[in-house]
């Protein structure tokens, strides 16, 4: 990746010099259906009209392309060999007003970056789509690749006749000879321009809205996927959520959707969940469900639809100047996704899932050595790429939830409305948002920002309580702690809830509650003095703030004994999350957490929480359980999972979740025999439909334990000879427990760049199996010897997948930790983004060692 980076200082200087008036981009992608070398590139011709504040100055345009045919600046032909270095086009002697024309041959992508080309193995059809964030539009057309140089875009795409072609704007007239021209956009940034082209299955609808005063708005809606997925495509549900979201945001933002049409494309081999391209949102096609999924999957899809829709205002209409303020769009979209989901759709458990799943992502990221403030220090594009993380998304959203509690919902939303009207089609910084919130709330937003947005780390809140002889509270206080590395104590608006049973056999219910502003190390809660002794004190009841929740000894004992009796689903989700936090921090033995899952998982009614708990249990077993106890713990966990699978309501989402969890933890011969029987039909569980996706989920552990060989996997691919089936097949093949299998998987990923991004991901997933620690051990030194070369040679997306996915995380021992430390010491000058990834993986490894020590010590207790 040498030469592809762009620093913040370079962007600031170019932003100071230039203003862009418009782009005309013509792409010819007819070569996409050509076999052989000709299919490697497409024609890209770009005309950029821009002004320069200092005539005579020099600057540069961005382009990543195999070849440039011509460069013309203000009618003057420039020699491509002299001005183009493979990543940038030098522009000298600029005039006050300029026209740059670049004619290039750009490369189709197989990594999901730029213009991705996918050939469907099922029918041979070719599909194209673009993905740019943060800076891959330059792989498709010449541009000024930074978010503050916004401009109107006019696209023209020449494609094979009969193809569906979409862009940000509506198509301008009928296509002639495969040539599609699109309406000029409003001013937008390069990274949210988009093209989707191919024989996609396309469904349409219309959103209509009449505003107060009689103004009418009509938005054409479209939804599309590959033809091979058409039979699974539930466009009606997608349109339902889309219309509900548009109603919700129109009600709350007082700024009509500004980008005309609204297409949503579900595309193959996508690296992200989705991308907010105005008028042409792209999603990973896994949101088109090929088999039965739980309601949590529909909830997640709805959340992503609403997240991307919120970006139409937060990010597309108003955009950050530079990636330091990425949170101005991502944190808001993450918050608004859950806010709209609960307020407008059938998924009213959105905040429960957010508290249990989304915030867990944030808490993990905020305890890594790479943690950073929500508003980050982004030096360059590599920094930017890595900052699409749990802090920028989920911590930022959590902080905004706290902000709503701090300033009030009305002031918060009025601030958003003023922000849109004041900065429409422009760029902003942190201070622009804070100023409108100060206007609407009357609060000192600078102090709030310093505490929440400009410092890193997560605080812990613990109840401290004393009782009198009558078992009434004499004092309840909240104790706040911070880490040594990030000692900031923040202001927290929290609700403290007291829970108990009304009688010996009843559920745990809340009988007292108080809100308090926590500040400093210790904050009394006088409103709860005199209350009867609770069985459980929950210090972040209702999840108003962002913190690690801790318990007093009595509350922890109650949860160990009666977690399943906690009636309120949000309170229960918060307790599950807090118990997981204790496990990750090495304060609760991993086997204690597994025991809680075994005893109370079956009583968890919120399916999204249950699936999150299942994933945590699998991590606790494989990473945090002491090695000498792991085999027995695995057997106990799988026995419990099978018991819940057999007793769950037939055909329910809970039954499906327990089936997948059982497959993930199955290890004994009896477990594997049952999975084999469920696949070949000799075993049956009432109500469990073993559809194609579930078949692959059962086949993976069979392959990993050597029960299913290559012929069995080939037979399964014959049943499901599709793009999805191919990914599953590759994963299962790489999972087999044989030295030659692992060597081939390693070579396919590390020594070759022939695989697409999706197959790289599948191969890595299959390679790294927890039951194969001894088999994988020789790859530890090979990993550290290869990663710097990988970082230099591969695209950043593939390099990140390799560095993260092949880190020897299953080798939880001091030797692996020492190997990571040695690499970091010997590679002090390696790319900062690469060092960050290794530091993060190293930290997870050290955390696993601490957790295993806690679990081992618990096993030695009398």
N, C-alpha and C positions, 0 to 999 in steps of 0.2 A: 503493500500500500504506500510506498514512498511517493511523495509529491501530491498525494490526493488530499492531504489535510489542508484545512483553512483555519487560520488563527483568528481569534476575536479582534486582535489589533488590526490585522489586515482587513477584516470586514468593516471595522469602524472607519478606517481611512477611506475605503471604497465607498461606504455609505455617506461619508462627508462630501466626497467629490461628485457622486453621481445621483441622478434621478432618472427613473426609467418611465418612458411614456407609453410603451407598448411592445408586445411581441407578436409576430406572425410566424407560426411554426407549421411547416409542411412535412409530414412523415409519409414515406412510402413503404408499407409493410407487406407488399405482395410476395416478397421473398420468403415470408414465414412458412408458406406451404411448399417451398422447394426443398427437395432432399439434398443432402450433401453440403459441401462447403458454402454454397451460395446462401444457404439459410442462416449463416452465422451473423450476417449484418443486414441493416436496412438503411435506406437513404433518409437523411435528416437535413432539412434546409431551414434556417432560422434567420429572421430579420428582426433586429432589435433597434428601437428608436429611443435614444437617451440623451440627457443633457449632462454637461460637465460644468461644475462651479468655477473651475480654474482652467480656462482654455490654454492649451499647450501642455497640460499635465499628462501623465501616463497612468494607466490602470491595467486591468486584465479581465477577460471573460473566462468562465469555467466550461470545460468540456472534457469528458472521458470518452475517447473514441479511438478505434484502431487506425482510422485514416481520415484526413481532412482534404477535400477536393479543392476548395477555394475559400479565401477569406477576403472580404472587401470592406474597407472602412471609408465611409464618405466618398464612395466612388473610386477609391484607390485600391488596386489589387495588391494584396500582401502575399509574400511567399509563405505558404504553410510550413515549410521546413524551417523557416527562420523564426516564425512567431508562435508556433504550436509545439509544446514540449511533451504532449501526451496527456496533460491535465489542465493546462492553461493556455489562453491565447493572449499574447502581449499586445497591448493597445497603446501606442505612443502618439504624441502630438494631437491630443483630442481637441475637438472644436467645442464651442458652446452648445451646439446641437449636432448630434451624431446619428449615423445609421450604419449599423454593422450587419453584414450578411455572411453567414457561415454555412457552407455546404459540406456535409460530412457523411461518412459511413460509420454508423454506430452499431454496437454489438447487441444482439439479443442476449438476455440473461438467463442463466440456469440457477441463480442464487437468490431469486426473489428481489433483487435490487435493480432498478432501472426498468426496462421493458422485458418482462419475463415471458418466455416462450415455453409452452407446455404442450406436449403431444400425448393425447389420451390413449393409453395402451388398449383400451377397450374397442375403440372404433377408428383410431388413427387421426382423429380430428385435432386441429391445432387451435390453441387458445392463447391470447395475449392479454396482458394487463400491466399497468405501471404501478410502481411503489417507490417513493422517493425519500421519505423522511429519514434523516434530516437533510441529506444533500446528494441525492442520486438522480435528480432531474437532469443533471449535466451528463448522465450516461445516455440521454435520449435527445437532448437539444442543447445548443450553446446558450449560456445564460449567465446572469450574475446571481450565484447560488448563495443567497443569504436572506433571512426572513424579512428584513426591513426594506429591501428594494422591491416593493410590490408594484404590480403593473397589470393592466388589462391584457388578456391573452386571446388570440384568435388561432384556433387549430384547424388544420386541414389534414385529413388522413386518407390515403389511397390504400385500399385493402382489397383482397380477393372479392369478386362479386358474390353477392348473397350473404356476406358476413354482416352481423350486427356490429356497429361501431358506435361507441358512446364517448363523450367527453364531459367536461364541466358544464358547458353550455348546451342548449338544445340544438339539434341539427338544423342547419339553415337551408331549407329546401330539400328536394329529393336528391339522393346520390346518383351521380352519373358516371358510368364506367368505373364503379367502385370508389369514386372520389366523394368523400363526406366532408362538408364544411360546417363548422359549428359557430354559434353565436358568440360574439366577443364577451368575455367575462367582465365582471367588475374587478377592480384592482385586488389581486391576490398574490400570495407568495409563490415562488417556484415550486416548493416542496408539496403543495396541495393541488397542483395541476394533475390531470389524469386522462388516460386513454384506456379503454377496454375494447377489445376487438376479437371476433371469432364467431363461430356458429352457436352462440349461446342460446339457451332456452329463456325467453323473455316474457314476463307477465306485466300487465299494466293496470293501473287504477288511477283515481283522481282524489285529491284532498281539496275540500271546499270549506271556506270560512267566511262568515260575514261579521265584520267588526262593528262596534258601536259607531253610529253615524252612517251606517249603510255601506261602507267600503267593503268590497268583495275581493277575496283572494282565492285563486285557483292554482294548485300545484300539481302538475303531472307526476305521477309516481310510477316507478318501474322496479322490478326485482328480477334478477337473472342468475342463472347457474349453468354449468355444463349440461349438454343434452343427456349425458349418461346419468345425471342426478335428477332429471326432470320428474321421474316418477316418485321421488321422495320429497319434492319441493313443496313446502306448505306456505306458499306465498300469501294466502289469506291471513294467516296469523302474523306474518311479518308486516303486512299492510295495516292490520289492526293496531299493533303496537306503534307503528309509524304515525298513524293518524292521532292516536292518543297522545303521543309525544309532541306532535306539532300543536295540538290544542293546548297542552300544558305550557309549553314554552311561549306560545303567543299570549296566553293568559298572564304569565308572570314576567315576561321580558318587555312587553309593549313595543316590540320592534319586529315587524313581519319578516318571515323568512326571506332573505335577500337574494337568493341565487337561482330563482326560476324553478326548474325541474328538480326532482329528487329521485335519482336512481340508486339502487343498492345492489352491488354485484358480489356474488359469492364465488370466489375464484380459487383455483387449485394451487397447491404448493406455496401457500402464503406464510410469510414469516411472522406476522403479527396477528392480533385478534381482529383488528379492523383499522381503517384509515379514513380520516374525515374529509376527503376531497370534496369540495363544495359541488353539489349537483351530481356527484358520481362517487358515492361512498363504496369502498371495497372492504370485504370481509373474508376471513378464511372459510373455505367451503365446508369445513367440519361442522359449521352451524346448520348445514342441511343434514338432518339426522337420517342415517341409512337404516337404523333399527330403533328399537324401543329405547328411550332414555327417560330419566326421571324428570319430574317437574323442575328440578334445580337446573337442568340443562336449558329448558325453555326460559327460565328466569334469567340465567346468565346471558342468553342470546338477547333477551329484551333489554337487559342492562347495557349490553354493548351497543345495541341500536340507539338507545337513548344517550349514551355517552358520546357517540359520534355525532348525534344530532345536536347536542349541547355545544359541540365544537363549531357549529355553523355560526354561532355568536362568539363564543369564547375560543378564539384561535383563528377562525377564518375571517369573520367580520373585523374583529380587533385582534391583532397579532403582536407577539412580543418582538422587541427590537433584535434581541440575540437570545441564544439558548440559555443564558443565565436565568431568564424568567420563563423558562418552559412551563413552570408550575402555573403561570397565568392562564394557560389553556388546559393542561392535563389535570391539575388538582381540581379545577372547577368542573371539568367534564366528569371526573370521577365522582365528585360530590353530587352534581346535577343528575347523573345517571341514576343513582339510588333515590334521590329526592323525587325525581319524576316517576320512577318506577313505583314507589309507594303511593304517590299522589295521583297517578293517572291510570295504572294498569291493574290487572288481576294479581300481580305479584306483590302483595302487601307485606311480605316478610323480608323485603329488600334490606331494611336496616339491620335485621337479625343476621342475614348472610354477610352483610358488610362488616358487622362487628366481629364475626367469627372467622371469616375467611380473608376478606380484603385487608383488615387491619393486621392480621398475622403476617402478611407479606411486609407491611410497613415496619412492624416491630423487629422482624428479622433484619431488614435492610438498615434500620437505625442503630443496630448493635454491631454492625460490621466495622472494621477499621476504615472502610471507605465511606462511612456515613458522611453526610453533608447537610447543610441547611436546606430548607425547602427552596429558597432562592439561592442558587448554587453559583460557584465560581467555575465557569465553563471557559477554558482557555482555547479550545479548538473543537473541531468536529468529532474527533475521537472521544473527547470528554463528553460531548453532547450525546453521542450514541449510547454511552454507558449510563447516562442519567435518565433514560427512560426506565426508571426503577421504582421500587416500592415507596421511596420517599417522595419523589416527584408526583406520583399518582396517589397512593393510598394514604401516606402520612399527610400530604397536602390536603386531600379530601377530608381526613379526620380533623385537621386543624380548622378547615372551613366549617365543619360541623360544630366545633367549639366556638368559632367566631359567631355563628348564628345564635348560639346560646348567650354569647357575650353582648352582642349588639341588638339582638332581636331579629326575627325573620323579616319583618316589614322593612326595617332599615337596611338589612342585607340586600333584599331584592330591589329596593329603590336605588341603592348604590349601583347595582348591576345595570339597571335601566339608564341611569345617567352616564355610566361608563360607555355603553353602546352608542348612545346618541352623541356623546362628546368625541368619541374616537373612531367612529365608523370608517372602515376601509383604511385605517391607519395602524400605527404601531405604538406600543406602550411599554412602560417600565413599571416596577413595583410602586413607585410614588404616585403614578397616575391612578391606580386603583385605590390606594390608601386615601388619597385626597377626597374622592367621592364618598368613601365610607365614613370619613370624618364628618363630611357635610350632613349625611343622612342619620348618623347615630349620635353625634356629639361626643364621641369617645376619642381618647388619645390613641390613634391607630399606630403612631410611631413606636410607642412603648410596647404595644401588643405585637407589632411586627418584629421588634428586636428580640422579644422572648420566643416567639413561635416560628417566625419565618427565617430569621437570620442566625439562629444557633442550631446545633445538631444535638442528637441524643434524645433518649426517652426517659421520663421520670417514672419512679415507682410510688404508688400511693397505698399506704397500709393503715388499717384502722387500729387505733390504740384505745382500749376501753377499760374502765373500772366499774365495779358494782358495789352497792351497799348490801347490808344484811338481808334486805327484802328482795334481793335479786332485781333491783332496778339500777339503771345506768346512772352513775354519779358524774362521769365525764366520758365523752367520746370525742376523740380528736383524730385528724387525718395527718399522718406523718409522710412527708415528701422526701424522697431521696433521689440523687443523681449519681452518675458514674464519675470516677476520677477524671476520665478523659474529657467528659462534657458535663461540668458541674452546675450548669444553669438550672436554677429552681424557677419554675414558671407559674404564672397565675392560671388556675384551673377553676372553671365553673363546673361543679360536680353535684350530682344528686347522691345522697347516702340513703340506702334502703335497709330496713330491718325486716328480717323474715323469721317466721316460726310456724310450727304446726298449731292449729287451733285445738286439736285433740290428738291422741296418740296415733291414730291411724290416718289422719288427713294429710293433704299436701302441704308443702312449705309455701306460705303466702306472705306477701308484704303487708305489714300492719302499721308501719310508720315510715315517713320519708321526709328528708329535709334537703334543700339546696343551699350550697355554701360556696363562697369564693375562697379557694385554697390558695395560700401564698406562703412563701417561706418554708421552713422545716416542719412546723407543726401548727395546725389550724384546728381549734376546738369547734364543735358543732353543738352550740348550746340548745338548739331546738329539740335535740333528742335526749337531753338530760331528763331523767325521771321515767323514761320509757322502760317497760318490762324487758327482762333479759331476752335478747334474740338468740336464735340458733345459728343465724347467718347474718353477717354484716357485709353488704356489698357497697364498696366505696365509689364505684363509678356506675351506679345504677342508671339505666337508660342510655348509657354509653355517650354521655355528653362531651367527654374530653378524650384526649389521646394520652394514654398512660399504661404502664404495666400495673395491673390490679393484683394486690397481695391480700392475704387473709390473716386474721388473728388465729390463734390455735384452735379456739372453739369453732370458728366458722369452717376451718379446714377439716376438722373432725366431722362436722355435719356433712360436708360435701363428700367425704370418703364413705360415709354411711348412707346418705340419702340424696345424692345428686339427682337421681331420677324422679324424686318427689317434688322438685322445684317446679311449680306450675307455670310461671311466666316464661314464655319461650325466649324472649330477649335476655332476661336474667340468666336463664340456663345457658344460653349461648355464650354470654360473657364469662360465666364460671368455667365452661369448657375451655375457652380461650385462655383464661388466667391459669388454669391447671396445666395447660400445654406450655405456657410461659415458664412456669415453675420447673417443668420437666426439661425444657431447653436450657434453662439456666443452671441445671445441676442441683436444684433445691428439692426436687421430688424424684425418687428413683423411677426409672423408665418402666419397670415392671408394675409399679403402683399405678401409673397412668394406663398401662395395658389392662390392669385389673378393673379400673373404672370403666374402660370401654367394654370389657366383657360383661360387667354387671349392669351397666346403665345405658349402653349404646342402643339396646333394643327398645328402650323407652323414649328415645329422642324422636320427637314428632316432626321436626323441621328437617326435610330431606337434605337441604343444602348443608346444614350443620352436621348431619350424620355423615355425609360424604367427606366433609372436611375432617371430621374426627377419624374416619377410616384412614385417610391419607396420613394423618399425624401418628396413628397407631403403627402404620407400616414403617414410618421413619423411626419411631421410638424403638421398634423391634430391631431393625437392621443397623441403626447407627448408635443408639443410646443404651441399649441393653448390654450388660457385661458379657463378653464372649462365652464364658463358662455357663451362663444361664440362658443363652439365646435359643438353643435347641428346645429346651423345655418350654420356654416362653412362647416360641413359635407354635408348638404343639397345642398349648393351652389356648392361644389366640385363634388358631384355625378351628379348634373344637367349638369355641364359643361362636365363631362366625357361622359355622355349619349349623349349629343349633338355632341361631337366629334366622338363617336362611330357610330352615325347614318350618319354622313357626310363623314367619312373616305372612301377612295377608297374601294369598295367591294372586299373582298378577300385579302386585303393587310396586310402586317405585322403591319402597323400602326393601322388598324382596330382591329387586334387581341390584340395588346398592350392596346388599349383603352378598349376593352372588359374585359380584366383581371383587369385593373385598376378600371373600373366601379364596378366589382364584389367585389373588395377589400374595396370600400368606400360606397357600397350600404347599406342604413339603413332604408329608409322610406318604408311604406307598398307598395307604387307604385313600388319602386326599386325592392323589393323582389318579387312582383307579376310578374314583367317582367322576372326576373331570373327563376322563376318557369315556366313561359310560354316558355322560351327558352329551358328549359329542357324537357317539355312534348310535345313540338311541337305546342302549341297554339299561340306562338309568333314567329316572324321571323324578322331578320335583314338581308337585302340583302347582300349576299356574305359571311356572317359569318357562317362557318362550325363548328357546336357545336360537336366536336369530343370528344372522351372519356376523354382526359386530361382536356379539357375545361369544360366538364360536372362536373368533380370533383371540378374545380375552382369555378363554380357557386353553387355547392351544399354546400361547406364549409360555406359561409355566411348565407345560408338558415338554416343550422344546428345551427350556432352560435346565430341566432335570433329566434330560436324555431319554425321555419316554417317547417323544415324537421326533422321528428322523426327517431327513430331507424329502423322502418320498411322501410322507404324511403331509408335510408342509406344501409340497407340490400339488397334492390332491386337493388340498384346501384352496389353493390359488385357482385350480381349475373350476371350483365351485364359485369363485368370486374373482374372475379375471377382469378386474377393474383397477383404476388408479389407486383406490383405497386398499384393495386387496394386495396390490403390489407392495405398498408400503408395509402392510402387516407381514407379508411374506419375507421381505428383507429383514425386518425386525426379528422374526422368529428364527430365520436362518442364522443370524449373527448371535442369537442367544444360546445356541447349542454348546454344550460343555466339552469342547475338544480344542486342543492346541492349534490345529490347522485352521479351524473355523475362526478362532480369535486372530490368528495371524493374517488371514485374508480380510477380515473386517477392518483391522488396523491399517492394512495396506490400502484398502479402498478409500479410507477416510484421510489418512495422514500422508500417504505417498502418492496419491492420485487426486486429481480434481475433476474426474469424469462424472461423479454423481451429482445430481441436482440437490438443492438445499433440502428438500423433503426426504430424499433417500439418505443423505448424510445424517439427518436427525434420526431416521429410523435405524440406521446401522449403529450409531452411537448408543441409542436406547437399548438395542439388543445386546451389544457388546458388554455393557456394564451391568452384569447380573449379581445380586448380592450373595447368592449361594456359591459363587465361583471365585472367591477371594484368592485362593491358592493359585488358580489358573491365571488370574489377572496380575498377580504380584510382579512378574518379570516386566510388565509394561510401565512400572513406575519410573525407572531411570530413562526409558525410551520416551516417555511423555516429556520429562524436563529437558531432554536433549532436542526435542522437535519443536517446542511451542514458539520459540522466537522466529524460526524459519517460517512456520505456518503464518504467524502474524505479518511477516513481511511479504509473503507470496500470495496469500488469499484475500478475498474481499473481507471486509470487517464482519459481515454477518456470518460467513462460514467460519472465520477465525474465532469469533466469539463462541460459536457452537462447539468447536473442537476443544478450545481451552477449557471451557466449563464442563463439557460432557465427558471428556476423557481424563479429567483430573482423577487421581487414584483415591477417590473418596471412600471406597470400600475397604481400603487398607488403613483401618483406624488403629495406628500404632505410632510409637515415638519415632521410628525410623522414617516413616513417610513424612511426619512433621519436620524432621531434621532435613529431609531432602528438599522440601518446600522452602525452608529457611535458607538452605545453602543456595538454591537457585536465586532467591531474592537478593541475597548478599552478593552473589557473583554477577548479577544483572541489574545493578543499580541504575544503569543508563538505558535500560530497555524502555520501550514505549510506555509512558505512564498508564495508558489504558490497559495494556497487557499486564503490567505489574498490579494494577488494581484488581483484575480478575483473579490472578494467582493469590493475592492477599485475601480476597474474599473466600476463596476455596480453602485456603490454609486456615482461616478463622473458623470456618464450619468444621474442619477436621479437629482443631483444638477444642472446640465446644463439644464435639462428640466424645473426645477423650475425657473431658471433665464429667460429662453425663454418665459415661461408663464407670468412672471412678465412684460416682454417687451410687450407682446401681450395685456395684460390687460391694461397697461398704454396707449397703442395706442388707445384702445377702449374708453378711458376717455378723449381723446383729443376733443376740441370743433370743 
